[in-house]
Amino acid sequence: MRAPLSALLLLAAAACASCSAPGFVPGHVPVASGSIFPSVACPTLAGRTIPADAIGLPSGNAVITSAAYVPAAGALAEGTSYTAASPEHCRVVGRIAPVDKAAQDIQFQVNLPSSWNGKAVQYGGGGYNGTLVTGLAPLRDAAPDDAPPLTRGYVTLGTDSGHQAASFAPNAIGQFGLNDEMLANYAFASYKKVRDVAVAVMRTYYGRKPARIYYFGGSEGGREGLTMAQRFPADYDGVVSVVPVVQLSMLFQSYIPRSVPQFEGGWLSPAKVRTLASYVAQRCDALDGLADGVVNNYLACPRQVDLRALRCTGGADTGDNCLSDAQIAVVDSVHRPYNFPFPLANGRQVYPGWFYGNETTPDPVLPTMTRWATGAAVPTEPPDARSAAQYWLYGSNYVKYFVVRDGNFDVRTYRPENFRPRLEQVSAILDSSNPDLSAFFARGGKLILRENMGDLAQSPQAGIDYFQAVRAKLGDAAVERSMRLYISPASTHSGPAASVTTGAPVATMVDLLEPLDRWVTLDDAPYDALVQVSRLPVPPFTLQASRPMCRYPAYPHFIGGDPAAASSYQCRESRP
């Protein structure tokens, strides 16, 4: 028989040594005391306030709007769908009030497992954010049999970054940028604020703060992780940053000159994208020792591609099996650097081009080049969110709402030199290109980067350039102690890859949380090659293929044996 709640409260209060800690919510009992059941303790968090002075940036108070006890649940497999088992936990949802009353709240979620390992994982977002990241999903690139962090005993947390996308039209997803506080929250502030609120909640619930806090994200979430290491090095112990949008403001601007020519003859249909992908495979596939429809030797491929070989007779568009001069110009622009007329944050003046290979792998539904660069139809102004390439949708939103701040502006007329002061200001807020990670590394912080070479959203070269900039700033020894860059050839922005010739899935799944944690807690550095896998999505998660994921600048070169086995590959240096 359970003891009365009042008796449990008295016992727990006597055991609580941290009830006066900053951010503590008065009247609550730490579950860590062992004196109160989680099912009783969890709901008492609802309605509580974390005061603004417990948050390390200017903010309003945080309020916990709901706190629900969630019992453990077993795994569920139905057909090709699988849901991993989840542990007993307390699901906390809340909001942080803005300073500017015209700004929207920051929404957040914190998940508190009853069996806590003393650590926390903050999940990153994606794109323009605006949707609550719950912290309950599998990590990016996880295999189906990799346990989610909550199941491993981590507290998990996430946010919508301080705006709600449902408030804006589908073709105006950047409209929150009209408000200075909402823009700053998206750039960096919301993640720090939610981190501080989550620590206060953990102090309250467990009676102690976490021993380790990690940030794990991809794309925009990868940028967020780099931002935390750069701006708040004392707050995080490790970061996994997958395909990070290092130069966010520069990336979005570089989309414009790659999109505008598509209005008048430069657009590639999905059929033409297939023609391009087939040609690239013919030229680059076997450079890794195996003709399997997968480009692994990423640095050697570009010099093998001569787009003139695809030119339609006379340069006019004569069908799906060739490219017109205007279409060749668009493809060439995607794979060349874009030079800005003046430097932006941290002296950056160039946004690099993309690599070739895997243009037709679904990412996640449309072929990757169609989804990102060319779209399902000729672009329109304003963009049609149903058919527009992400280049045009994201780029035009950035210009309209972050730079010009006029939703009626015709982005086809945009010239960066006409908005230099504003571009410099926004770049300083958004771009995560500061190579000085000395403070983060000095306190033992570890950083794992992953770049996907079939990524046509953000350029993998931008991540490589950032890695090289950190090395130049801090030296080889510091980077070797604290930073790794892994390359996943052929992987799209979202992660998956497939053979261009057969459609067979490529091994791209890998757990990066476990090696990060071992590196931080045990000083056990990750291997030079990690094993990526491809597995069936339901038990028994049959292994389909494996291959090594090599440290930059290496790639997996086939040396003989079973092409589906990692042991049949050797990491070799890729050279232009």
Buried (B, 14 or more C-beta within 10 A) or exposed (E): EEEEBEEBBBBBBEBBEBBEBBBBBEEBBBBBBEBBBBBBBBBBBBEBBBBBEBBBBEBBBBBBBEBEBBEEEEEEEEEEEBEBEBBBBBBBBBBBBBEEEEBBBBBBBBBBBBEBBBBBBBBBBBBBBBBBBBBBBBBBBBBBBBBBBBBBBBBBBBBBBBBBBEEBEEBBBBBBBBBEBBBBBBBBBBBBBBBBBBBBBBBBBBBBBBEBBBBBBBBBBBBBBBBBBBBBBEBBBBBBBBBBBBBBBBBBBBBBBBBBBBBEBBBBBBEBBBBBBBBBBBBBBBBBBBEBBBBBBBBBBBEBBEBEEBBBEEBEBEEBEBBBBBBBBBBEBBBEBBEBEEEBBBEBEBBBBBBBBBBBBBBEEBBBBBBBBBBBEBBEBBBBEEBBBBBBBBBBBBBBBBBBBEBEBEBEEBEBEEBEEBBBBBBEBBBBBBBBBEEBBEEBBBBBBBBBBBBBBBBBBBBBBBBBBBBEBBEEEBBEBBBBBBBBBBBBBBBBBBBBBEEBBBBBBBBBBBBBBBBBBEEEBBEEBBBBBBBBBBEEBEBBBBBBBBBBBBBBBBEEEEBBEBEBBBBBEBEE
